Amino acid sequence: MSRMLNLGWLALGVVMVAGAQEKPADFATRVPLAVSGNGPWYRLDLPLSAQLQARQTDLSDLRVFNAAGEPQAYALARESAQIRDDGKLHEVKWFPLYNAADASERAPNVRVQSTTNGTLVEVQPSSQLEAGEEVLRGWLLDASAIKAPLQQLILDWTSERDGFQRFSIEASDDLQHWQPWGEGQVARLTFSDERIEQHEVSLPGQSARYLRLLWESPNSAPVLTSAQLKSSDPRNLPLPLVWSPTLAGSSTRAGEYTWQLPMGLNVERVQIELKQPNSLAPVTLAGRRDSSLPWQTLSSGLLYRLTQNSQDVVQNEVPLSGQTVQQLKMTVDERGGGLGEQAPDLKYAVRATQVIFLARGEGPYSLALGNSGVKTANLPLTTLIPDFKPQMLATLGKATVQSEAVATQTSTATTAAATETNWKKIGLWAVLLLSVVFLGAMAFSLLRKPPANT
């Protein structure tokens, strides 16, 4: 009897181990990976199209397999907007940049005086300008005391220059050679007895000792009253944002639009398409995980597409907190004229995700996603890579998704694989139940057998 029970428990253990072994066919989507560089660790920038194939919001159903179908040890590098360091804010000195009203060159020539460590003391025009001949073209910011990448510029200016302020941003370390950093746009508007202000401009996350802000046309630069720069710890730079394809929405009442995301996502920014020129729309964005929950207000902002100096001035993005949502609702203040009956298209941005895996066995390797029943298997980076430091990520080998059409992987073949997996599970459970029935019958038979006469 004891031997029978031992054999039964052994059979049960074999069945449970077989049931727990994950195979590539257990996942709805499988995508081949190409690796390059030095292993054995490889870093994959997970495309959003691949992430959307997951069945679990936290990517617990993500796996990496080798050619033999063996799972690989891996870790996820992800960020939460709620716990991410927002950086350090620095007050900086600013110096006016004057030029002659009829000057042909866009950037003024200046004379500068600085200390031995590069801190600016004085900035003057290269030639003396008479009163009435000079115009304020822009501002020079001294960031020489900031030894970290610059993430954001925050400006304030006198009220004589309300409206939109557009300018170019250039960076330099020696005041001689300037690198373009794109364009900035801030605004101060009055709308329906309310004050609407936009003071922040995103920067590319690079280091520079000096910034030059040049307004697009003469006599348009305002007088600054405050200039701040926000920097980030270079050891903990945020992962970039990745944008979704265009998402169509719906509208059931005037001034209210909704969008359904493919899954719950930690959305940090949305972009609304403004088709009509001269659109102005104060908006409030709300979100929720599913239709059974109440809407929660996430953010508000001012969207506009206006024509100034024969150019479109556009502000069509609203920042969010990174809260997990699957449905979004935008309510528009109709006093601005609204955005029409048809819901505008929307794009959403989430923080990029990186997959780091330890290559074991022979390639090619593949990425698998799409199984709502499996449990998380990712390791902490400090466990996957001994003595891990953030700067080590840049030295790892690189893995890339070979197929761009990730979404097409969930096809008839996938359905067949899933069906095959279900039949395997059914068969395993059947064997398990038969084993239990067999053991029960054996025990019942032994209990009914009369004892032998001595």
Secondary structure, DSSP 8 states (H G I E B T S, - for coil): -HHHHHHHHHHHHHHHHHHH---GGGSSEEEEEEEESS-SEEEEEE-HHHHTT-SSTT-TT-EEE-TTS-B--EEEE---TTTS---EEEE-EEEEEEEETT---SS--EEEEE-TTS-EEEEEESS---TTTEEEEEEEEE-TT--S-EEEEEEEE-GGG-EEEEEEEEEESSSSS-EEEEEEEEEEEEETTEEEEE-EEEEEEE--SEEEEEESSTT----EEEEEEEE--GGG----EEE---B--EEEETTEEEEEEEEEEEEEEEEE---SSSEEEEEEEEEESSTTS--EEEEEEEEEEEEETTEEEEE-EEE----EEEEEEEEE-GGGT---SS---EEEEEE-EEEEEE--SSS-EEEEE--TT-------HHHHSTT--GGGGGGSEEEEES-S-GGGGSSHHHHHHHHHHHHHHHHHHHHHHHHHHHHHHHHHHHHHS-----
